[in-house]
Amino acid sequence: MTSKISRRAFLKGSITAAGSVVATTGIAKAAKSITHTKKEPLATLLDISKCIGCEECVFACKESNANKYPNPKKPFPKMYPTRVPVEDWSDKRDVTDRLTPYNWLFIQHASATVNGEEIELTIPRRCMHCDNPPCVKL
């Protein structure tokens, strides 16, 4: 019982088999590259009950990242689309009450009522740029 296979059927079967092999190895490689193999932490957790609002973390961040701050050339090039406003922070480098290109951490002051008692909170708002942030070590 010999069955003849046509050239078209042979090529179709060969291409299907080769495609499935390539797809299988490609999926395996992609899955292998996605897995996290480093032993570094993937997140940081801050205990805001320990924050007293001293802003030492703000100054530690500024000191360690000063070499990474931008030094813009003036005048600024025309922005497109033109409806996008240009805000120049280079003259406001000392602002520490919000995130700016020159301040990557600030302390937010808030109040809350817990069980009928008003409490004051100081919450560090971080930029999340650093893998090993100096502001966490204080």
C-alpha positions in Angstrom: 0.0 0.0 0.0 2.1 2.8 -1.2 0.5 6.2 -1.4 1.9 8.8 -3.6 2.3 12.3 -2.1 2.2 15.3 -4.3 4.9 17.9 -4.3 2.4 20.5 -3.1 1.3 18.3 -0.1 5.0 17.6 0.7 5.9 21.3 0.7 2.8 22.2 2.7 3.7 19.6 5.4 7.3 20.6 5.5 6.6 24.3 5.9 4.0 23.6 8.6 6.5 21.4 10.5 9.3 24.0 10.2 7.0 26.8 11.3 5.9 24.9 14.4 9.5 24.3 15.4 10.4 27.9 14.9 7.4 29.1 16.8 8.0 26.7 19.7 11.7 27.7 20.1 10.8 31.4 19.7 8.2 31.2 22.5 10.6 29.4 24.8 13.3 32.1 24.2 10.8 34.8 24.9 9.6 33.2 28.1 13.2 32.7 29.2 14.0 36.4 28.6 11.0 37.6 30.6 11.8 35.7 33.8 13.4 37.8 36.4 16.8 36.3 37.2 18.4 39.1 39.2 18.3 38.9 43.0 17.6 42.6 43.3 14.3 43.8 44.8 11.5 44.8 42.4 10.0 47.5 44.7 10.7 49.6 47.8 8.4 50.0 50.7 8.4 53.1 52.9 7.1 53.2 56.4 5.5 56.7 56.5 5.0 56.4 60.2 8.7 57.0 60.6 8.8 60.2 58.5 9.0 63.3 60.6 9.2 65.7 57.7 12.8 66.7 58.3 13.5 66.7 54.5 16.9 64.9 54.9 15.9 62.5 52.2 15.2 65.5 49.9 18.7 66.8 50.4 20.3 63.4 50.1 18.5 62.9 46.7 19.6 66.4 45.5 23.2 65.8 46.5 23.5 62.3 44.9 21.7 63.2 41.7 23.0 66.7 41.0 25.1 65.5 38.2 22.1 64.1 36.4 20.0 67.3 36.4 19.5 68.9 33.0 21.4 72.0 31.9 19.1 73.6 29.3 20.4 75.8 26.5 18.5 79.1 26.1 16.5 80.2 24.2 14.4 77.1 24.0 13.5 75.8 20.6 10.0 76.3 19.4 7.7 73.5 20.7 5.4 71.5 18.4 2.4 71.4 18.7 2.5 75.1 19.6 -0.3 74.7 22.2 2.2 72.9 24.5 3.5 75.4 27.0 7.2 75.5 27.8 8.0 75.7 31.5 11.5 76.7 32.4 12.6 75.2 35.7 16.2 76.1 35.4 15.7 79.4 37.3 13.7 77.5 40.0 16.2 74.8 41.0 15.6 75.5 44.7 11.9 74.5 44.7 11.4 71.6 47.0 7.6 71.4 47.4 6.9 69.5 44.3 8.5 67.2 41.7 10.6 69.1 39.1 13.4 68.3 36.8 15.7 69.4 39.6 13.9 68.0 42.6 13.0 64.3 42.4 11.6 64.0 45.9 9.4 66.2 48.1 7.5 65.8 51.4 3.8 66.2 51.2 2.0 67.5 54.3 -1.5 66.2 54.8 -4.0 65.8 57.6 -6.5 63.0 58.2 -9.1 62.1 60.8 -8.7 58.7 62.4 -11.3 57.6 65.0 -12.3 61.3 65.5 -8.8 62.5 66.1 -7.0 64.8 63.6 -3.5 63.6 62.7 -0.8 65.3 60.6 1.0 63.2 58.0 4.2 63.7 56.2 4.4 61.6 53.1 7.6 61.3 51.0 6.7 61.6 47.3 9.5 60.0 45.2 10.3 60.1 41.6 10.9 56.3 41.4 14.0 56.8 39.1 16.6 55.1 41.3 17.3 51.3 41.6 19.1 51.9 44.9 17.6 55.2 46.2 19.7 57.3 48.7 16.5 58.7 50.2 15.3 55.3 51.5 18.5 54.8 53.6 17.8 57.6 56.0 
